[in-house]
Amino acid sequence: MQYLPIAFEQLEFSRSLLNCRIKGKINIDEVDNAINKNQDGPLKTLKNNLTITFGAAAITLNRVREELNIPLPETIDSENDQCVSLIYQIRNAFAHDIAEPKWWITKERFRREYRFGRMHFDLTDLHGTAFNYEHIHGIDTFFCIKEYFENEFDIFYYPRN
């Protein structure tokens, strides 16, 4: 659980770095030679970095659920049931292939609409589809999902020593 804030800080950093590149605020000539020098290389590398950090954050968020012994519900009734089930489905998309995530919704009970807080998601027909941030209404919404989860399950973080 202690790594959840770090995972989401890394995600925010990756997103900021990509946005800086898109806005031309990163001088490619000053970037380490490890990134391909052609113009598509650095952008592709930054997009891949965002995907990987998003996946790591999703896997970490689900891991917190496991550490708190919050089970996946057999029947998805409450808003909290929907939240943990959605987190698990996002995790699945990245756990099977973090570089090219796809929705991996094998159990029928998870192929549904999710509503909790003021959020709404439709995973009804996404099994096997390439993951797209717009399926969850963007990266900002993922931060909202995390916040809802933390608030509903009273998750507090203590400073690391």
SETI-430709 format. One record per residue: residue number from 1; y, x, z of N, C-alpha, C, CB in turn. Coordinates in nm, 3 decimals, padded with zeros to 5 digits. Each point is the difference from the previous one (the first is absolute). Glycine has a CB too. Layout:
BEGIN
+------+---------+---------+---------+---------+---------+---------+---------+---------+---------+---------+---------+---------+
| resi |    n.c2 |    n.c1 |    n.c3 |   ca.c2 |   ca.c1 |   ca.c3 |    c.c2 |    c.c1 |    c.c3 |   cb.c2 |   cb.c1 |   cb.c3 |
+------+---------+---------+---------+---------+---------+---------+---------+---------+---------+---------+---------+---------+
|  NUM |       Y |       X |       Z |       Y |       X |       Z |       Y |       X |       Z |       Y |       X |       Z |
...
+------+---------+---------+---------+---------+---------+---------+---------+---------+---------+---------+---------+---------+
END
This chain:
BEGIN
+------+---------+---------+---------+---------+---------+---------+---------+---------+---------+---------+---------+---------+
| resi |    n.c2 |    n.c1 |    n.c3 |   ca.c2 |   ca.c1 |   ca.c3 |    c.c2 |    c.c1 |    c.c3 |   cb.c2 |   cb.c1 |   cb.c3 |
+------+---------+---------+---------+---------+---------+---------+---------+---------+---------+---------+---------+---------+
|    1 | -00.119 |  00.083 |  00.000 |  00.119 | -00.083 |  00.000 |  00.126 |  00.087 |  00.000 | -00.126 | -00.181 |  00.121 |
|    2 |  00.115 |  00.301 | -00.066 |  00.118 |  00.086 |  00.009 |  00.050 |  00.044 | -00.137 | -00.081 |  00.077 |  00.221 |
|    3 | -00.002 | -00.086 | -00.324 |  00.039 |  00.048 | -00.132 |  00.065 | -00.107 | -00.088 | -00.184 |  00.161 |  00.017 |
|    4 |  00.187 | -00.284 |  00.028 |  00.060 | -00.106 | -00.080 |  00.148 |  00.024 | -00.029 | -00.164 | -00.157 |  00.099 |
|    5 |  00.246 |  00.193 | -00.001 |  00.141 |  00.027 | -00.033 |  00.014 |  00.115 | -00.100 |  00.063 | -00.081 |  00.228 |
|    6 | -00.146 |  00.183 | -00.215 |  00.006 |  00.114 | -00.093 | -00.038 | -00.045 | -00.141 | -00.057 |  00.159 |  00.187 |
|    7 | -00.046 | -00.240 | -00.199 | -00.044 | -00.048 | -00.131 |  00.111 | -00.078 | -00.070 | -00.237 | -00.010 |  00.083 |
|    8 |  00.307 | -00.074 | -00.009 |  00.106 | -00.079 | -00.061 |  00.127 |  00.083 | -00.023 | -00.094 | -00.203 |  00.110 |
|    9 |  00.117 |  00.306 | -00.030 |  00.110 |  00.093 | -00.027 | -00.028 |  00.076 | -00.130 |  00.046 |  00.024 |  00.248 |
|   10 | -00.170 |  00.018 | -00.268 | -00.038 |  00.069 | -00.124 |  00.017 | -00.092 | -00.121 | -00.163 |  00.143 |  00.128 |
|   11 |  00.126 | -00.269 | -00.112 |  00.016 | -00.097 | -00.108 |  00.148 | -00.015 | -00.035 | -00.208 | -00.121 |  00.073 |
|   12 |  00.292 |  00.108 |  00.027 |  00.144 | -00.014 | -00.026 |  00.055 |  00.126 | -00.065 |  00.020 | -00.156 |  00.196 |
|   13 | -00.064 |  00.271 | -00.152 |  00.046 |  00.126 | -00.059 | -00.042 |  00.009 | -00.147 | -00.014 |  00.111 |  00.226 |
|   14 | -00.110 | -00.148 | -00.256 | -00.049 |  00.003 | -00.139 |  00.080 | -00.093 | -00.089 | -00.228 |  00.056 |  00.084 |
|   15 |  00.258 | -00.174 | -00.031 |  00.078 | -00.096 | -00.078 |  00.142 |  00.054 | -00.023 | -00.136 | -00.191 |  00.095 |
|   16 |  00.196 |  00.248 |  00.007 |  00.135 |  00.056 | -00.014 |  00.003 |  00.115 | -00.100 |  00.049 | -00.068 |  00.237 |
|   17 | -00.149 |  00.152 | -00.231 | -00.008 |  00.114 | -00.092 | -00.012 | -00.048 | -00.144 | -00.107 |  00.138 |  00.180 |
|   18 |  00.021 | -00.238 | -00.204 | -00.014 | -00.056 | -00.134 |  00.131 | -00.061 | -00.047 | -00.243 | -00.043 |  00.045 |
|   19 |  00.309 | -00.033 |  00.041 |  00.128 | -00.061 | -00.038 |  00.105 |  00.105 | -00.032 | -00.055 | -00.196 |  00.144 |
|   20 |  00.057 |  00.306 | -00.069 |  00.094 |  00.109 | -00.030 | -00.028 |  00.058 | -00.138 |  00.019 |  00.053 |  00.245 |
|   21 | -00.145 | -00.036 | -00.280 | -00.035 |  00.053 | -00.132 |  00.043 | -00.097 | -00.110 | -00.195 |  00.123 |  00.101 |
|   22 |  00.170 | -00.251 | -00.081 |  00.037 | -00.102 | -00.099 |  00.151 | -00.004 | -00.021 | -00.202 | -00.134 |  00.064 |
|   23 |  00.278 |  00.152 |  00.044 |  00.146 | -00.003 | -00.009 |  00.059 |  00.134 | -00.044 | -00.001 | -00.173 |  00.178 |
|   24 | -00.085 |  00.271 | -00.206 |  00.048 |  00.129 | -00.047 |  00.058 |  00.088 |  00.109 |  00.043 | -00.109 | -00.213 |
|   25 | -00.076 |  00.082 |  00.338 |  00.054 |  00.077 |  00.111 | -00.084 |  00.123 |  00.033 |  00.096 | -00.211 |  00.089 |
|   26 | -00.208 |  00.228 | -00.157 | -00.083 |  00.117 |  00.021 |  00.011 |  00.087 | -00.124 | -00.160 | -00.126 |  00.153 |
|   27 |  00.196 |  00.250 | -00.134 |  00.011 |  00.095 | -00.109 | -00.139 |  00.058 | -00.026 |  00.242 |  00.055 |  00.059 |
|   28 | -00.301 | -00.094 | -00.172 | -00.136 |  00.042 | -00.034 | -00.012 |  00.152 | -00.006 | -00.030 | -00.213 | -00.127 |
|   29 |  00.135 |  00.282 |  00.086 | -00.006 |  00.147 | -00.008 | -00.016 |  00.064 |  00.137 |  00.142 | -00.011 | -00.205 |
|   30 | -00.104 | -00.061 |  00.310 | -00.010 |  00.054 |  00.134 | -00.128 | -00.041 |  00.072 |  00.247 | -00.003 |  00.009 |
|   31 | -00.323 | -00.085 | -00.071 | -00.124 | -00.046 |  00.061 | -00.106 |  00.108 | -00.017 |  00.059 | -00.243 | -00.046 |
|   32 | -00.144 |  00.256 |  00.143 | -00.108 |  00.098 | -00.002 | -00.077 | -00.008 | -00.131 | -00.017 | -00.014 |  00.251 |
|   33 | -00.026 |  00.128 | -00.303 | -00.074 |  00.007 | -00.126 | -00.135 | -00.070 |  00.007 |  00.114 |  00.213 | -00.046 |
|   34 | -00.156 | -00.257 |  00.163 | -00.126 | -00.072 |  00.011 |  00.006 | -00.133 | -00.074 | -00.041 |  00.111 |  00.220 |
|   35 |  00.161 | -00.164 | -00.238 |  00.016 | -00.125 | -00.075 |  00.022 |  00.037 | -00.146 |  00.097 | -00.124 |  00.201 |
|   36 | -00.169 |  00.058 | -00.288 |  00.009 |  00.024 | -00.144 |  00.146 | -00.004 | -00.046 | -00.229 | -00.099 | -00.031 |
|   37 |  00.268 |  00.191 | -00.055 |  00.140 |  00.011 | -00.042 |  00.043 | -00.107 | -00.101 | -00.019 |  00.242 |  00.042 |
|   38 | -00.076 | -00.310 | -00.110 |  00.048 | -00.101 | -00.094 |  00.058 | -00.118 |  00.077 | -00.174 |  00.069 | -00.170 |
|   39 |  00.256 | -00.146 |  00.106 |  00.077 | -00.104 |  00.070 | -00.086 | -00.112 |  00.058 |  00.186 |  00.052 | -00.152 |
|   40 | -00.302 | -00.077 |  00.091 | -00.087 | -00.105 |  00.053 | -00.081 |  00.049 |  00.120 | -00.014 | -00.100 | -00.228 |
|   41 | -00.013 |  00.230 |  00.233 | -00.083 |  00.056 |  00.107 |  00.053 | -00.025 |  00.139 | -00.067 |  00.171 | -00.159 |
|   42 |  00.192 | -00.132 |  00.190 |  00.051 | -00.022 |  00.136 |  00.005 | -00.148 |  00.038 |  00.133 |  00.208 | -00.025 |
|   43 | -00.094 | -00.293 | -00.066 |  00.006 | -00.144 |  00.030 | -00.139 | -00.054 |  00.029 |  00.204 | -00.024 | -00.146 |
|   44 | -00.300 |  00.062 |  00.064 | -00.138 | -00.045 |  00.021 | -00.053 |  00.052 |  00.134 | -00.037 | -00.006 | -00.250 |
|   45 |  00.067 |  00.131 |  00.281 | -00.043 |  00.059 |  00.127 |  00.059 | -00.077 |  00.117 | -00.020 |  00.224 | -00.109 |
|   46 |  00.147 | -00.259 |  00.100 |  00.065 | -00.074 |  00.109 | -00.056 | -00.141 |  00.013 |  00.207 |  00.136 | -00.035 |
|   47 | -00.238 | -00.200 | -00.077 | -00.061 | -00.133 |  00.005 | -00.139 |  00.008 |  00.062 |  00.130 | -00.070 | -00.203 |
|   48 | -00.207 |  00.172 |  00.167 | -00.132 |  00.019 |  00.060 |  00.011 |  00.026 |  00.150 | -00.086 |  00.090 | -00.218 |
|   49 |  00.186 | -00.012 |  00.257 |  00.022 |  00.027 |  00.141 |  00.029 | -00.129 |  00.076 |  00.087 |  00.228 | -00.059 |
|   50 | -00.007 | -00.315 |  00.000 |  00.030 | -00.129 |  00.062 | -00.127 | -00.082 |  00.016 |  00.232 |  00.005 | -00.098 |
|   51 | -00.315 | -00.009 | -00.006 | -00.125 | -00.075 |  00.006 | -00.089 |  00.051 |  00.113 |  00.015 | -00.043 | -00.247 |
|   52 | -00.028 |  00.173 |  00.256 | -00.088 |  00.060 |  00.101 |  00.054 | -00.024 |  00.141 | -00.069 |  00.174 | -00.167 |
|   53 |  00.200 | -00.161 |  00.186 |  00.053 | -00.025 |  00.135 | -00.006 | -00.148 |  00.036 |  00.151 |  00.199 | -00.027 |
|   54 | -00.135 | -00.287 | -00.073 | -00.015 | -00.143 |  00.026 | -00.143 | -00.028 |  00.044 |  00.180 | -00.056 | -00.171 |
|   55 | -00.276 |  00.112 |  00.098 | -00.141 | -00.018 |  00.034 | -00.032 |  00.052 |  00.139 | -00.055 |  00.016 | -00.240 |
|   56 |  00.108 |  00.101 |  00.273 | -00.023 |  00.057 |  00.133 |  00.058 | -00.091 |  00.108 |  00.004 |  00.233 | -00.098 |
|   57 |  00.113 | -00.289 |  00.073 |  00.062 | -00.092 |  00.096 | -00.086 | -00.126 |  00.015 |  00.229 |  00.088 | -00.059 |
|   58 | -00.281 | -00.140 | -00.051 | -00.084 | -00.120 |  00.006 | -00.129 |  00.027 |  00.077 |  00.095 | -00.076 | -00.220 |
|   59 | -00.157 |  00.189 |  00.194 | -00.123 |  00.036 |  00.070 |  00.028 |  00.020 |  00.148 | -00.091 |  00.107 | -00.210 |
|   60 |  00.202 | -00.043 |  00.242 |  00.037 |  00.024 |  00.139 |  00.031 | -00.131 |  00.073 |  00.091 |  00.225 | -00.065 |
|   61 | -00.020 | -00.317 |  00.000 |  00.030 | -00.129 |  00.061 | -00.128 | -00.076 |  00.032 |  00.217 | -00.007 | -00.125 |
|   62 | -00.311 |  00.007 |  00.033 | -00.128 | -00.066 |  00.027 | -00.076 |  00.072 |  00.111 | -00.009 | -00.077 | -00.239 |
|   63 |  00.019 |  00.207 |  00.244 | -00.067 |  00.078 |  00.105 |  00.053 | -00.039 |  00.138 | -00.034 |  00.191 | -00.163 |
|   64 |  00.163 | -00.217 |  00.172 |  00.058 | -00.046 |  00.126 | -00.066 | -00.132 |  00.041 |  00.220 |  00.115 | -00.053 |
|   65 | -00.239 | -00.205 | -00.042 | -00.068 | -00.127 |  00.028 | -00.138 |  00.027 |  00.060 |  00.125 | -00.113 | -00.188 |
|   66 | -00.197 |  00.207 |  00.128 | -00.133 |  00.034 |  00.049 |  00.006 |  00.060 |  00.141 | -00.075 |  00.037 | -00.237 |
|   67 |  00.171 |  00.054 |  00.259 |  00.013 |  00.064 |  00.132 |  00.033 | -00.101 |  00.109 |  00.074 |  00.209 | -00.113 |
|   68 | -00.003 | -00.314 |  00.076 |  00.035 | -00.105 |  00.096 | -00.111 | -00.104 |  00.015 |  00.240 |  00.035 | -00.057 |
|   69 | -00.351 | -00.013 | -00.013 | -00.114 | -00.092 |  00.004 |  00.037 | -00.140 | -00.044 | -00.097 |  00.135 |  00.183 |
|   70 |  00.184 | -00.143 | -00.283 |  00.036 | -00.129 | -00.058 | -00.097 | -00.023 | -00.116 |  00.248 |  00.020 |  00.068 |
|   71 | -00.339 | -00.114 | -00.054 | -00.102 | -00.020 | -00.104 |  00.058 | -00.071 | -00.123 | -00.176 | -00.008 |  00.178 |
|   72 |  00.107 |  00.027 | -00.290 |  00.031 | -00.080 | -00.117 | -00.054 | -00.140 |  00.027 | -00.007 |  00.202 | -00.160 |
|   73 |  00.087 | -00.304 |  00.140 | -00.046 | -00.135 |  00.033 | -00.104 | -00.052 | -00.098 |  00.223 | -00.043 |  00.102 |
|   74 | -00.320 | -00.031 | -00.048 | -00.099 | -00.064 | -00.087 |  00.065 | -00.116 | -00.077 | -00.186 |  00.064 |  00.160 |
|   75 |  00.271 | -00.138 | -00.091 |  00.080 | -00.102 | -00.065 |  00.146 |  00.039 |  00.019 | -00.176 | -00.183 |  00.038 |
|   76 |  00.252 |  00.177 | -00.143 |  00.139 |  00.044 |  00.004 |  00.087 | -00.123 |  00.021 | -00.046 |  00.200 | -00.152 |
|   77 |  00.086 | -00.221 |  00.277 |  00.074 | -00.121 |  00.035 |  00.145 |  00.030 |  00.038 | -00.214 | -00.101 |  00.076 |
|   78 |  00.233 |  00.182 |  00.027 |  00.133 |  00.022 |  00.054 |  00.081 |  00.098 | -00.086 | -00.091 | -00.045 |  00.228 |
|   79 |  00.220 |  00.052 | -00.201 |  00.084 |  00.098 | -00.069 | -00.047 |  00.141 |  00.029 |  00.194 | -00.158 |  00.011 |
|   80 | -00.235 |  00.184 |  00.113 | -00.048 |  00.133 |  00.035 | -00.129 |  00.034 | -00.075 |  00.108 | -00.023 |  00.225 |
|   81 | -00.197 | -00.077 | -00.239 | -00.121 |  00.020 | -00.081 |  00.037 |  00.041 | -00.142 | -00.123 | -00.169 |  00.140 |
|   82 |  00.223 |  00.101 | -00.194 |  00.042 |  00.028 | -00.137 |  00.061 |  00.140 | -00.011 |  00.040 | -00.245 | -00.036 |
|   83 |  00.038 |  00.284 |  00.135 |  00.063 |  00.132 | -00.001 | -00.106 |  00.110 |  00.001 |  00.198 | -00.094 |  00.120 |
|   84 | -00.293 |  00.089 | -00.027 | -00.099 |  00.108 |  00.008 | -00.091 |  00.000 | -00.123 |  00.007 | -00.014 |  00.250 |
|   85 | -00.034 | -00.103 | -00.304 | -00.083 | -00.008 | -00.121 |  00.072 |  00.059 | -00.120 | -00.111 | -00.204 |  00.092 |
|   86 |  00.240 |  00.178 | -00.105 |  00.078 |  00.058 | -00.109 |  00.008 |  00.152 |  00.013 |  00.133 | -00.213 | -00.017 |
|   87 | -00.108 |  00.261 |  00.138 |  00.003 |  00.145 |  00.023 | -00.132 |  00.063 | -00.043 |  00.161 | -00.032 |  00.192 |
|   88 | -00.270 | -00.031 | -00.157 | -00.132 |  00.050 | -00.037 | -00.018 |  00.002 | -00.152 | -00.092 | -00.089 |  00.216 |
|   89 |  00.142 | -00.013 | -00.285 | -00.013 | -00.003 | -00.145 |  00.086 |  00.106 | -00.068 | -00.048 | -00.244 |  00.016 |
|   90 |  00.167 |  00.267 |  00.036 |  00.085 |  00.108 | -00.055 | -00.070 |  00.133 |  00.022 |  00.212 | -00.133 |  00.044 |
|   91 | -00.266 |  00.153 |  00.074 | -00.075 |  00.122 |  00.030 | -00.115 |  00.018 | -00.097 |  00.062 | -00.021 |  00.241 |
|   92 | -00.136 | -00.086 | -00.269 | -00.114 |  00.009 | -00.091 |  00.041 |  00.048 | -00.139 | -00.111 | -00.183 |  00.127 |
|   93 |  00.225 |  00.136 | -00.173 |  00.045 |  00.039 | -00.134 |  00.015 |  00.152 | -00.011 |  00.120 | -00.220 | -00.023 |
|   94 | -00.075 |  00.283 |  00.130 |  00.024 |  00.144 | -00.001 | -00.120 |  00.080 |  00.050 |  00.240 | -00.047 |  00.035 |
|   95 | -00.321 | -00.009 |  00.050 | -00.114 |  00.073 |  00.055 | -00.105 |  00.029 | -00.107 |  00.042 | -00.108 |  00.221 |
|   96 | -00.051 |  00.023 | -00.320 | -00.099 |  00.021 | -00.106 |  00.048 |  00.098 | -00.105 | -00.082 | -00.230 |  00.039 |
|   97 |  00.213 |  00.244 | -00.055 |  00.057 |  00.099 | -00.092 |  00.149 |  00.013 |  00.031 | -00.172 | -00.054 | -00.181 |
|   98 |  00.208 |  00.154 |  00.258 |  00.138 |  00.013 |  00.046 |  00.096 |  00.036 | -00.113 | -00.087 |  00.069 |  00.223 |
|   99 |  00.038 | -00.004 | -00.328 |  00.087 |  00.040 | -00.111 |  00.022 | -00.112 | -00.101 | -00.080 |  00.232 |  00.030 |
|  100 | -00.020 | -00.316 | -00.049 |  00.011 | -00.114 | -00.092 | -00.056 | -00.124 |  00.070 | -00.021 |  00.152 | -00.204 |
|  101 |  00.097 | -00.204 |  00.299 | -00.052 | -00.111 |  00.081 | -00.019 | -00.129 | -00.080 |  00.112 |  00.103 |  00.197 |
|  102 | -00.217 | -00.174 | -00.159 | -00.028 | -00.132 | -00.056 | -00.034 | -00.092 |  00.116 | -00.084 |  00.096 | -00.221 |
|  103 |  00.118 | -00.222 |  00.203 | -00.038 | -00.099 |  00.101 | -00.152 | -00.009 |  00.003 |  00.216 | -00.131 | -00.033 |
|  104 | -00.273 |  00.143 |  00.150 | -00.144 | -00.004 |  00.019 | -00.030 | -00.110 |  00.100 | -00.026 |  00.250 | -00.051 |
|  105 |  00.025 | -00.374 |  00.001 | -00.013 | -00.117 |  00.087 | -00.135 | -00.066 | -00.029 |  00.254 | -00.037 |  00.006 |
|  106 | -00.359 |  00.092 |  00.055 | -00.135 | -00.044 | -00.032 | -00.041 | -00.127 |  00.074 | -00.057 |  00.236 | -00.043 |
|  107 |  00.115 | -00.260 |  00.158 | -00.038 | -00.119 |  00.078 |  00.094 | -00.115 | -00.034 | -00.091 |  00.144 |  00.186 |
|  108 |  00.031 | -00.255 | -00.215 |  00.075 | -00.119 | -00.045 |  00.109 | -00.042 |  00.099 | -00.205 | -00.074 | -00.120 |
|  109 |  00.180 |  00.087 |  00.250 |  00.098 | -00.046 |  00.099 |  00.133 |  00.075 | -00.008 | -00.191 | -00.059 |  00.146 |
|  110 |  00.188 |  00.180 | -00.205 |  00.123 |  00.077 | -00.012 |  00.076 | -00.028 | -00.130 | -00.108 |  00.175 |  00.140 |
|  111 |  00.045 | -00.244 | -00.234 |  00.066 | -00.036 | -00.127 |  00.076 | -00.130 |  00.023 | -00.179 |  00.115 | -00.141 |
|  112 |  00.304 | -00.101 |  00.181 |  00.076 | -00.117 |  00.046 |  00.148 |  00.032 |  00.003 | -00.197 | -00.078 |  00.135 |
|  113 |  00.274 | -00.021 | -00.095 |  00.141 |  00.020 |  00.029 |  00.013 |  00.034 |  00.147 |  00.072 | -00.160 | -00.184 |
|  114 |  00.026 |  00.244 |  00.214 |  00.028 |  00.040 |  00.138 |  00.144 | -00.038 |  00.031 | -00.167 |  00.192 | -00.011 |
|  115 |  00.186 | -00.251 |  00.128 |  00.134 | -00.037 |  00.046 |  00.012 |  00.035 |  00.148 |  00.017 | -00.187 | -00.171 |
|  116 |  00.077 |  00.273 |  00.201 |  00.030 |  00.030 |  00.140 |  00.143 |  00.049 |  00.007 | -00.242 |  00.058 |  00.051 |
|  117 |  00.303 | -00.083 |  00.064 |  00.143 |  00.026 |  00.010 |  00.069 | -00.080 | -00.109 | -00.037 |  00.234 |  00.095 |
|  118 |  00.123 | -00.171 | -00.169 |  00.065 | -00.066 | -00.114 | -00.055 |  00.054 | -00.132 |  00.207 | -00.034 |  00.137 |
|  119 | -00.325 |  00.091 | -00.132 | -00.059 |  00.066 | -00.117 | -00.111 | -00.085 | -00.061 |  00.057 |  00.224 |  00.098 |
|  120 | -00.075 | -00.205 | -00.227 | -00.103 | -00.072 | -00.075 | -00.058 |  00.094 | -00.105 |  00.115 | -00.224 |  00.039 |
|  121 | -00.247 |  00.230 | -00.046 | -00.069 |  00.086 | -00.096 | -00.116 | -00.078 | -00.060 |  00.066 |  00.210 |  00.127 |
|  122 | -00.092 | -00.188 | -00.254 | -00.111 | -00.068 | -00.065 | -00.098 |  00.103 | -00.055 |  00.148 | -00.197 | -00.057 |
|  123 | -00.263 |  00.211 |  00.123 | -00.103 |  00.094 | -00.044 | -00.117 | -00.073 | -00.065 |  00.067 |  00.156 |  00.184 |
|  124 | -00.048 | -00.283 | -00.217 | -00.108 | -00.084 | -00.050 | -00.073 |  00.062 | -00.119 |  00.128 | -00.196 |  00.080 |
|  125 | -00.056 |  00.248 | -00.177 | -00.061 |  00.048 | -00.123 |  00.022 |  00.150 | -00.024 |  00.032 | -00.227 | -00.093 |
|  126 | -00.019 |  00.306 |  00.197 |  00.033 |  00.141 | -00.018 | -00.119 |  00.096 |  00.005 |  00.217 | -00.055 |  00.099 |
|  127 | -00.335 |  00.009 | -00.060 | -00.115 |  00.091 |  00.009 | -00.019 |  00.076 | -00.132 | -00.111 | -00.154 |  00.168 |
|  128 |  00.104 |  00.287 | -00.158 | -00.021 |  00.085 | -00.117 |  00.128 |  00.036 | -00.075 | -00.221 | -00.103 | -00.019 |
|  129 |  00.333 |  00.043 |  00.057 |  00.129 |  00.025 | -00.066 |  00.063 |  00.125 |  00.059 |  00.032 | -00.248 | -00.043 |
|  130 |  00.034 |  00.326 | -00.041 |  00.073 |  00.117 |  00.049 |  00.105 | -00.046 |  00.101 | -00.040 |  00.124 | -00.218 |
|  131 |  00.048 | -00.053 |  00.329 |  00.098 | -00.033 |  00.103 |  00.140 |  00.021 | -00.057 | -00.162 |  00.064 |  00.185 |
|  132 |  00.250 | -00.159 | -00.156 |  00.140 |  00.009 | -00.040 |  00.082 | -00.038 |  00.122 | -00.050 | -00.055 | -00.246 |
|  133 |  00.154 |  00.132 |  00.274 |  00.083 | -00.029 |  00.117 |  00.056 | -00.142 | -00.004 |  00.060 |  00.242 |  00.013 |
|  134 | -00.039 | -00.295 | -00.132 |  00.054 | -00.135 | -00.011 | -00.098 | -00.107 |  00.049 |  00.135 |  00.078 | -00.194 |
|  135 | -00.264 | -00.044 |  00.199 | -00.098 | -00.095 |  00.056 |  00.032 | -00.032 |  00.145 | -00.175 |  00.088 | -00.157 |
|  136 |  00.241 |  00.007 |  00.225 |  00.040 | -00.025 |  00.139 |  00.153 | -00.006 |  00.011 | -00.210 |  00.116 |  00.083 |
|  137 |  00.275 | -00.137 | -00.195 |  00.145 | -00.015 | -00.007 |  00.076 |  00.128 |  00.033 | -00.031 | -00.238 |  00.061 |
|  138 | -00.029 |  00.352 | -00.093 |  00.068 |  00.128 |  00.013 | -00.032 |  00.076 |  00.128 |  00.178 | -00.098 | -00.135 |
|  139 | -00.138 |  00.222 |  00.133 | -00.028 |  00.088 |  00.114 |  00.073 | -00.045 |  00.126 | -00.033 |  00.188 | -00.160 |
|  140 |  00.154 | -00.239 |  00.145 |  00.074 | -00.048 |  00.118 | -00.081 | -00.105 |  00.076 |  00.217 |  00.047 | -00.117 |
|  141 | -00.286 | -00.132 |  00.046 | -00.080 | -00.105 |  00.064 | -00.115 |  00.061 |  00.079 |  00.062 | -00.160 | -00.183 |
|  142 | -00.114 |  00.273 |  00.137 | -00.107 |  00.065 |  00.075 |  00.050 |  00.044 |  00.138 | -00.105 |  00.077 | -00.217 |
|  143 |  00.230 | -00.032 |  00.221 |  00.060 |  00.033 |  00.130 |  00.012 | -00.126 |  00.086 |  00.127 |  00.191 | -00.106 |
|  144 | -00.098 | -00.304 |  00.045 |  00.009 | -00.128 |  00.073 | -00.137 | -00.042 |  00.053 |  00.195 | -00.069 | -00.143 |
|  145 | -00.299 |  00.092 |  00.064 | -00.137 | -00.030 |  00.045 | -00.033 |  00.083 |  00.124 | -00.071 | -00.055 | -00.237 |
|  146 |  00.103 |  00.184 |  00.231 | -00.023 |  00.089 |  00.114 |  00.077 | -00.049 |  00.123 | -00.035 |  00.194 | -00.158 |
|  147 |  00.160 | -00.232 |  00.138 |  00.083 | -00.047 |  00.111 | -00.057 | -00.128 |  00.061 |  00.201 |  00.105 | -00.108 |
|  148 | -00.243 | -00.198 |  00.023 | -00.061 | -00.124 |  00.049 | -00.123 |  00.034 |  00.085 |  00.085 | -00.129 | -00.203 |
|  149 | -00.170 |  00.215 |  00.151 | -00.122 |  00.041 |  00.069 |  00.033 |  00.061 |  00.136 | -00.113 |  00.039 | -00.222 |
|  150 |  00.208 |  00.054 |  00.223 |  00.039 |  00.065 |  00.127 |  00.053 | -00.101 |  00.101 |  00.053 |  00.209 | -00.127 |
|  151 |  00.031 | -00.300 |  00.082 |  00.058 | -00.101 |  00.090 | -00.104 | -00.098 |  00.053 |  00.214 |  00.022 | -00.124 |
|  152 | -00.299 | -00.070 |  00.037 | -00.098 | -00.101 |  00.040 | -00.108 |  00.056 |  00.092 |  00.042 | -00.116 | -00.214 |
|  153 | -00.073 |  00.245 |  00.199 | -00.107 |  00.059 |  00.080 |  00.055 |  00.097 |  00.106 | -00.153 | -00.023 | -00.197 |
|  154 |  00.285 |  00.011 |  00.223 |  00.065 |  00.078 |  00.106 | -00.034 |  00.149 | -00.007 | -00.005 | -00.204 |  00.143 |
|  155 |  00.028 |  00.263 | -00.257 | -00.027 |  00.142 | -00.019 |  00.126 |  00.078 |  00.032 | -00.175 | -00.048 | -00.176 |
|  156 |  00.161 |  00.139 |  00.271 |  00.112 |  00.087 |  00.036 | -00.048 |  00.143 | -00.012 |  00.100 | -00.173 |  00.157 |
|  157 | -00.011 |  00.259 | -00.196 | -00.035 |  00.140 | -00.018 |  00.064 |  00.082 |  00.110 | -00.019 | -00.031 | -00.248 |
|  158 | -00.056 |  00.127 |  00.294 |  00.050 |  00.090 |  00.103 |  00.031 |  00.135 | -00.065 | -00.134 | -00.119 |  00.182 |
|  159 |  00.236 |  00.185 | -00.133 |  00.035 |  00.130 | -00.059 | -00.118 |  00.097 |  00.008 |  00.242 | -00.036 |  00.064 |
|  160 | -00.260 |  00.111 | -00.172 | -00.105 |  00.102 | -00.003 |  00.048 |  00.122 |  00.078 | -00.085 | -00.084 | -00.224 |
|  161 | -00.009 |  00.150 |  00.289 |  00.033 |  00.123 |  00.073 | -00.014 |  00.120 | -00.090 | -00.076 | -00.104 |  00.213 |
+------+---------+---------+---------+---------+---------+---------+---------+---------+---------+---------+---------+---------+
END
